[in-house]
């Protein structure tokens, strides 16, 4: 979202169970020219009172457990397939990460088109 619409949206990335950025995610994003190696995995609770007006969840667990943001917040859920198979870098799993990346990119593009 930052790569495609940082001029229109202030984008935050957070989770209900934050940990770290998976090295396989870094690899597949680098393939399309996006460096996420310095990104962090933040706790969604850190953003509750920041005036966020759109919350997009990308996994079913997050959709069910995400706290309620105050105010008039548009909630969108995209049930993406989680490519996680452990923390090892396993090139045989790259297609799973690529599929999730491409699915997410398409959904972001569709969202941006619907907002225009």
C-alpha positions in Angstrom: 0.0 0.0 0.0 2.8 2.4 0.8 4.4 1.7 -2.6 1.2 2.3 -4.5 -0.5 5.0 -2.5 1.7 6.7 0.0 0.7 10.0 -1.5 -3.0 9.3 -0.7 -2.8 7.3 2.5 -0.8 7.2 5.7 -0.1 3.5 5.9 0.5 1.5 9.1 1.2 -2.2 9.4 0.3 -3.9 12.6 -0.8 -7.2 13.9 -2.8 -8.8 16.7 0.2 -11.1 17.4 3.2 -9.1 16.1 6.6 -10.8 15.8 9.1 -10.1 13.0 9.2 -9.7 9.2 9.8 -13.1 7.6 12.9 -13.3 5.4 10.9 -15.0 2.7 8.6 -12.0 2.6 11.6 -9.7 2.2 12.8 -11.9 -0.7 9.6 -11.9 -2.7 9.0 -8.2 -2.2 12.6 -7.4 -3.4 11.7 -9.3 -6.5 9.2 -6.6 -7.4 11.5 -3.7 -6.3 10.1 -3.1 -2.8 12.4 -3.2 0.2 10.6 -4.2 3.4 13.7 -5.3 5.2 13.6 -2.3 7.6 9.8 -2.7 8.3 8.7 -3.7 11.8 5.8 -5.8 13.1 3.9 -3.5 15.4 1.1 -4.2 17.8 -2.3 -3.1 16.5 -3.1 -1.7 20.0 -0.4 0.9 19.5 -2.6 2.5 16.8 -6.0 2.5 18.5 -6.1 6.3 19.2 -4.3 7.6 16.2 -7.4 8.6 14.1 -7.3 5.7 11.7 -10.4 5.6 9.6 -9.8 2.4 7.5 -8.7 -0.9 8.9 -7.8 -3.7 6.5 -7.3 -7.2 8.0 -5.6 -9.8 5.9 -6.2 -13.0 7.8 -9.2 -14.5 9.5 -7.7 -14.6 13.0 -6.9 -10.9 12.8 -10.5 -10.1 11.6 -11.9 -12.0 14.6 -9.5 -10.6 17.2 -8.7 -7.1 16.1 -9.7 -4.5 18.7 -12.4 -2.0 17.8 -11.0 1.3 16.7 -12.9 4.4 18.0 -14.9 6.6 15.7 -16.3 6.0 12.3 -13.9 3.3 11.0 -14.3 1.4 7.7 -13.4 -2.2 8.3 -12.3 -4.3 5.3 -11.3 -8.0 5.4 -9.2 -9.8 2.9 -8.9 -13.5 3.8 -5.4 -14.1 2.4 -3.8 -17.5 2.5 -0.9 -17.3 5.0 2.3 -18.6 3.4 4.0 -19.2 6.7 5.6 -22.6 7.1 8.2 -21.8 9.8 11.0 -19.4 10.0 13.5 -21.2 7.7 14.3 -19.8 4.3 13.1 -22.6 2.0 13.1 -21.8 -1.7 10.5 -24.5 -2.4 8.0 -22.3 -0.4 8.7 -19.2 -2.5 5.6 -19.8 -4.8 3.4 -19.6 -1.7 4.9 -16.3 -0.7 4.7 -15.0 -4.3 1.0 -16.0 -4.6 0.2 -14.2 -1.4 2.2 -11.1 -2.5 0.4 -11.0 -5.9 -3.0 -11.6 -4.3 -2.4 -8.7 -1.9 -1.1 -6.4 -4.6 -4.2 -7.1 -6.7 -6.5 -6.4 -3.8 -4.7 -3.2 -3.0 -5.0 -2.1 -6.6 -8.8 -3.0 -6.6 -9.2 -1.1 -3.4 -7.5 2.0 -4.7 -9.6 1.9 -7.9 -12.7 1.7 -5.9 -11.7 4.8 -3.9 -11.0 6.9 -6.9 
